[in-house]
Amino acid sequence: MNRRSFFPALAGLLGAAGAVSTVRAQAPAAAGAGPIVLYCDLAVDPAREQEMLQAFRTVFKPTAQRHKGYIDLKMLKLRTVLQGGPKPPPGVNYRFQLTYENEDLRQNWVKSDDHQRVWPLIENTVLNKDYIVLLTDSV
């Protein structure tokens, strides 16, 4: 084996393999091909905050977990804005974050009798029902 030709050839192969893996890592997922994450920015009435958290923990989340496609569900309390703007609308103090395998399965959950029964337990504690809802693709 000729070492002078082996190492440049090996370097070329490794470089090509690295370029292929870089392209794969940078390729975006097609919309609808993978998990979705839905965000709702909520202005929960401070007087009803404990009621909302109790309903979320004991009724809403356990019910959602039983539905096909469920991955994760969080209720996040806004602490502070560290950088940038615009700031959240006045009163927004929680972000609801739901992750599902895909949008079709999330829609099945939304249309279910279970969702129709448990979502009002959360929504009825917000001050403004015209809240921001963002649907994102996990990439």
Secondary structure, DSSP 8 states (H G I E B T S, - for coil): --HHHHHHHHHHHHHHHHHHHHHHHHS---TTSS-EEEEEEE-B-GGGHHHHHHHIIIIIHHHHHTSTTEEEEEEEE-----S-S----TT--EEEEEEES-HHHHHHHHHSHHHHHHHHHHHTTBS-S--EEEEEE--
